Amino acid sequence: MERAQERPPAGAMTRSILRASVSVQNLESATVANTAENPTESTVGTTRVKRGMAEQLKNGVIMDVVTPEQAKIAEDAGAVAVMALERVPADIRRDGGVARMSDPDMIDGIIEAVSIPVMAKVRIGHFVEAQVLQALGVDFIDESEVLTPADEAYHIDKWAFTVPFVCGATNLGEALRRIGEGAAMIRSKGEAGTGNVVEATRHMRQIRGEIRRLGTLDEAELFGAAKELRAPYDVVKEVARLGKLPVPLFSAGGVATPADAALMRQLGAESVFVGSGIFKSGDPAKRADAIVQATLHYNDPEVIAKVSRGLGEAMVGINLDELDESQRYAGRGW
Amino acid sequence: MSATPTIGVLALQGDVAEHQRVLDGLGARSVPVLRAEQLDRVDGLVVPGGESTTMSKLAVRYDLMEPLRKHVRSGLPAYGTCAGMIMLADRILDGTAGQETIGGIDMTVRRNAFGRQTESFEAAVRIDGVAGDPFDAVFIRAPWVESVGPGVAVLGQVPRGERAGRIVAVRQGSLLATSFHPELTGDARIHRLFVDMVKGHA
């Protein structure tokens, strides 16, 4: 942290690095919560509590749902959490217009319907939508590029919240900036609502490849890497030491089949989000169950073959070269 | 029992890798358990944190629940954290309809008793039989133990605040359970107690 202040980088980066320094400070104070010398009563919203929640979701599938009935189907199929939203990404693409946080009544309805954790999405940078979701008692917030961004320069200061956040990333720098802002989980940013997994694959390979590269650098080179990645030095150094992100890495965007889910796991995702892929398919309950099994047995082709049979129609896919630039979500976020 | 016990971690869902890291650091050999026959080859079992309703559902669906019960009944030492505590409880409250458990500990556990994620917290908890400072206990949508039968030893309770006195750590014979997640904090003392239990030394 002090190092970042001793070496202020030039120009536009200064502000983001200084913000990141503040974040790292928060991280430290939030991590040291209770000691024998200072036994506080209890502490909510600490970094360990938030990242710990993300760890609990690993190996489980998080499914997009738009009604309490769908939430029940997802829960019965073995989802570890549901993402409550008004329209799945495929419909957001179809409808166009500004996509926002869901109606609180709708989110309440889903919280009532299931007992597994409930997540919901806010627009990038829209910290008031996040305040509302936290007040509603959602268990995790997705600051999501699938909704229309509310801020073209800054993401939400996620340290300021008790509820944990997941954010999307296309590469390591983006992932580490989000972690610097307080994200407790990172997911890939595959093109949601397309049923096409190619972008998620690219992001997983990119993030994992860059992590491996960091592991080969010496101390001096890590300073340069932090500058190139436009990410807080302390987080860069931690990733180099751990050989992984300090928070869980999931995959999201375009997962439509059991094999897609297993592909993401084999590429290093600790689990997957499935958006339009389930409830835009012919037999949602069966497909949801199959994706849960394939996510768990991702290294066992026989299981994946077995669960891939007789699933009915998959969602209709969109080829990304048919997608107008303005319709690409992965570029949203900074 | 060899000097290096093999400890399985039920891998249906949750923070499996974190438990494996702590167990391996203590000199045990940890293996993820996904199939019934793997239970024949372990000296102890950890049921990790995660979402208990999901874990229970998948254990039933993938034909693991009965084998788990059989092994635990016949004396396989087991340690459950959070969702794992619920899985080792004979009776649960606030579960989903028909939620099954492995059972083994004569206690009633209330699921999500401490509230939703925004109420998840840390507290310093002293554990009987574990020397040194209180534990930095991390509670995540955590359960508490509502009541225990005569054969169950209460090892830890929330020390103060409105939840003071709530039971969060118990032991019955070779079964151990905590509401909180020592696998997340790097403090290996409770896992060491469990490894000693597996070795038959504690």
Contacts between the chains, C-beta under 8 A, distances in Angstrom:
chain1	res1	chain2	res2	distance
A	33	B	122	4.4
A	33	B	136	6.7
A	34	B	122	5.7
A	34	B	123	6.3
A	34	B	124	4.1
A	34	B	134	7.6
A	34	B	136	5.5
A	35	B	124	7.4
A	35	B	133	7.4
A	35	B	136	7.9
A	36	B	124	7.2
A	36	B	133	4.4
A	36	B	134	6.4
A	39	B	124	4.6
A	39	B	134	7.1
A	39	B	159	7.5
A	40	B	124	7.8
A	41	B	123	7.1
A	41	B	160	5.5
A	41	B	161	4.3
A	42	B	121	4.2
A	42	B	122	6.5
A	42	B	123	4.3
A	42	B	158	7.9
A	42	B	161	5.5
A	42	B	163	7.9
A	43	B	121	5.8
A	43	B	122	4.7
A	43	B	123	7.6
A	44	B	118	7.0
A	44	B	119	6.3
A	44	B	120	6.5
A	44	B	121	4.7
A	45	B	118	7.4
A	45	B	120	7.9
A	46	B	121	7.8
A	46	B	122	5.5
A	46	B	138	8.0
A	48	B	122	6.4
A	48	B	136	8.0
A	48	B	138	5.2
A	48	B	184	6.1
A	48	B	185	6.8
A	49	B	120	4.7
A	49	B	121	6.4
A	49	B	122	6.2
A	49	B	138	6.0
A	49	B	139	7.7
A	49	B	140	6.4
A	51	B	184	7.9
A	52	B	15	7.9
A	52	B	49	8.0
A	52	B	120	7.7
A	52	B	138	5.2
A	52	B	140	5.1
A	52	B	181	5.9
A	52	B	184	4.7
A	53	B	117	5.4
A	53	B	120	6.5
A	53	B	140	5.2
A	53	B	141	7.3
A	55	B	14	7.9
A	55	B	15	4.2
A	55	B	18	6.2
A	55	B	49	7.4
A	55	B	184	6.5
A	56	B	14	5.7
A	56	B	15	5.9
A	56	B	49	5.1
A	56	B	50	5.3
A	56	B	51	6.8
A	56	B	82	7.4
A	56	B	83	7.5
A	56	B	140	5.9
A	56	B	141	7.7
A	57	B	50	7.8
A	57	B	51	7.5
A	58	B	13	7.5
A	58	B	14	6.5
A	58	B	15	6.1
A	58	B	16	7.3
A	58	B	17	7.5
A	58	B	50	7.8
A	59	B	11	6.9
A	59	B	12	7.4
A	59	B	13	4.8
A	59	B	14	6.5
A	59	B	16	6.6
A	59	B	50	7.5
A	60	B	13	4.6
A	60	B	14	7.5
A	60	B	50	6.9
A	60	B	51	6.4
A	60	B	54	5.9
A	75	B	53	7.4
A	75	B	96	7.6
A	76	B	57	7.8
A	78	B	54	5.6
A	78	B	57	5.4
A	78	B	58	5.5
A	78	B	61	7.2
A	79	B	54	7.2
A	80	B	13	5.9
A	80	B	50	7.2
A	80	B	51	4.9
A	80	B	54	4.9
A	81	B	51	7.3
A	115	B	53	6.1
A	115	B	94	7.8
A	115	B	95	7.8
A	115	B	96	5.4
A	115	B	111	7.7
A	115	B	112	7.4
A	116	B	51	5.6
A	116	B	53	6.1
A	116	B	54	6.5
A	117	B	51	6.9
A	117	B	116	7.9
A	117	B	117	6.6
A	117	B	141	7.0
A	134	B	118	6.2
A	137	B	116	5.2
A	137	B	118	6.0
A	139	B	116	5.8
A	139	B	117	3.8
A	139	B	118	7.5
A	139	B	141	7.2
A	140	B	117	6.8
A	162	B	118	5.0
A	163	B	117	6.4
A	163	B	118	5.3
A	164	B	117	6.9
A	292	B	58	7.4
A	296	B	11	7.9
A	296	B	12	6.9
A	296	B	13	7.6
A	296	B	34	7.1
A	296	B	58	7.3
A	297	B	34	7.2
